[in-house]
Amino acid sequence: MSDSPSVPPLPDQPAAEAARAAAAPAPGAAPTYDPAADPDDTGVPRSLGDDPAAVGRGFFSALFDLSFRTFITRRLASVFYLVGLIAIAIGFIVYLVNGIVGAVSLLWINVGAGVTGIIATLIIVPLVSFIAIIALRFIIEAVVALIAIAENTERTAQHTRR
């Protein structure tokens, strides 16, 4: 046995050359997937192009599709989120104003209860509203992820049929 440590063998080619060879497509090979060339499919058929009227027809045909083969949830997720945020904001304002007005009216009867009511309103209403926004976002993201899984599964099944 020798006293020198064993040295691993050198590779056949330098790393830069191997990276260039890996990046270059092999002749006759299928092109690799490029996410920039294929953005997230929102359910709008690509054959429609940039014709807004055609996109509208696609939406309404999907809306009244009784077989549920086309999903509209991903297209409407931002609308649902906006409507939910507006509802939470309205609830925030209503509960904040009612809590403060109720607590101020208690000040004439019991000062301690009135001050406690104001402090509790100023802490609890924003906290509950913040949790409601998180829950709304979580639910919408979960539904959109489920729809994306269903669409991707359907696409995979179509590509594996022979």
C-alpha positions in Angstrom: 0.0 0.0 0.0 1.2 3.5 -0.7 1.1 6.4 1.8 -0.4 8.9 -0.7 -4.2 9.3 -0.7 -6.0 8.0 -3.8 -6.9 10.6 -6.4 -10.2 10.4 -8.2 -9.9 10.1 -12.0 -10.3 13.2 -14.1 -13.5 13.6 -16.2 -13.4 13.0 -19.9 -14.1 16.6 -20.7 -14.0 20.0 -18.9 -17.2 21.1 -17.1 -17.8 24.1 -19.4 -17.6 21.8 -22.4 -20.0 19.3 -20.8 -22.5 22.1 -20.0 -22.4 23.3 -23.6 -22.9 19.8 -24.9 -25.8 19.2 -22.5 -27.5 22.6 -23.5 -27.2 21.8 -27.2 -30.2 19.7 -28.4 -29.3 16.3 -29.8 -30.2 15.9 -33.5 -33.6 14.3 -33.8 -34.4 14.7 -30.1 -37.6 16.2 -28.9 -37.3 19.9 -27.7 -37.1 20.4 -24.0 -39.9 22.0 -22.1 -39.6 25.8 -21.8 -41.9 27.5 -19.3 -41.4 30.9 -20.9 -42.7 29.5 -24.2 -45.7 27.8 -22.5 -47.1 30.0 -19.8 -49.7 28.8 -17.3 -52.8 27.7 -19.2 -55.8 29.5 -17.9 -58.3 27.4 -19.7 -58.7 29.7 -22.6 -58.1 27.8 -25.8 -54.9 28.9 -27.6 -56.7 28.8 -31.0 -58.6 31.9 -30.0 -55.5 34.1 -30.4 -56.0 37.7 -29.3 -59.6 38.0 -30.3 -61.5 39.3 -27.2 -64.9 38.3 -28.6 -63.7 34.7 -29.1 -62.5 34.6 -25.5 -65.9 35.8 -24.3 -67.6 33.0 -26.4 -65.2 30.5 -24.8 -66.1 31.8 -21.3 -69.9 31.5 -21.9 -69.6 28.1 -23.6 -67.6 27.0 -20.6 -70.1 28.5 -18.2 -73.0 26.5 -19.7 -71.0 23.3 -20.3 -73.1 20.7 -18.6 -70.3 18.0 -18.8 -67.9 20.2 -16.7 -65.0 19.6 -19.1 -63.9 23.2 -19.1 -63.1 25.0 -15.8 -63.9 28.7 -15.3 -62.7 28.8 -11.7 -59.1 29.8 -12.6 -60.3 32.6 -14.7 -62.6 33.9 -12.0 -60.3 33.5 -9.0 -59.2 37.1 -9.0 -62.8 38.3 -9.2 -63.7 36.1 -6.2 -60.7 37.4 -4.3 -61.6 41.0 -5.0 -65.3 40.5 -4.0 -64.1 38.7 -0.8 -61.7 41.6 0.0 -64.5 44.1 -0.5 -66.8 42.1 1.8 -64.1 41.8 4.5 -63.5 45.6 4.2 -67.2 46.4 4.6 -67.4 44.0 7.6 -64.3 45.6 9.1 -65.8 49.1 8.8 -69.2 48.0 10.2 -67.8 46.1 13.2 -65.2 48.8 14.0 -67.8 51.6 13.9 -70.4 49.6 15.8 -67.8 48.5 18.4 -66.5 52.0 19.0 -70.0 53.6 19.1 -71.2 50.9 21.5 -68.1 51.3 23.7 -68.5 55.1 23.8 -72.1 54.8 24.8 -70.9 52.6 27.7 -68.6 55.3 28.8 -71.5 57.2 30.3 -72.6 54.2 32.3 -69.4 52.5 33.2 -66.0 54.1 32.3 -64.0 50.9 32.7 -66.4 48.9 30.4 -66.3 51.7 27.8 -62.5 51.9 27.7 -62.2 48.1 27.6 -64.7 48.0 24.8 -62.8 50.5 22.7 -59.5 48.7 23.3 -61.0 45.3 22.5 -62.6 46.7 19.4 -59.4 48.3 18.2 -57.5 45.0 18.7 -60.0 42.2 17.8 -61.6 43.7 14.7 -58.4 44.2 12.7 -57.1 40.9 13.9 -60.2 39.0 12.8 -60.2 40.9 9.5 -56.6 39.9 8.9 -57.3 36.3 9.6 -60.3 36.4 7.3 -58.1 37.8 4.5 -55.6 34.9 5.0 -58.4 32.3 5.1 -59.9 33.8 1.9 -56.6 33.7 0.1 -55.9 30.1 1.3 -59.3 28.8 0.2 -59.1 30.4 -3.3 -55.5 29.2 -3.8 -56.5 25.7 -2.7 -59.4 25.7 -5.2 -57.2 27.0 -8.0 -54.6 24.4 -7.2 -57.2 21.7 -7.3 -58.5 22.9 -10.7 -54.9 23.1 -12.0 -54.3 19.5 -10.9 -57.4 18.4 -12.6 -56.5 20.2 -15.8 -52.9 18.8 -15.8 -54.2 15.3 -15.1 -56.6 15.5 -18.0 -53.8 16.8 -20.2 -51.5 13.9 -19.1 -54.3 11.4 -19.7 -54.9 12.8 -23.2 -51.1 12.5 -24.0 -50.9 8.9 -22.8 -53.9 7.6 -24.7 -53.0 5.6 -27.8 
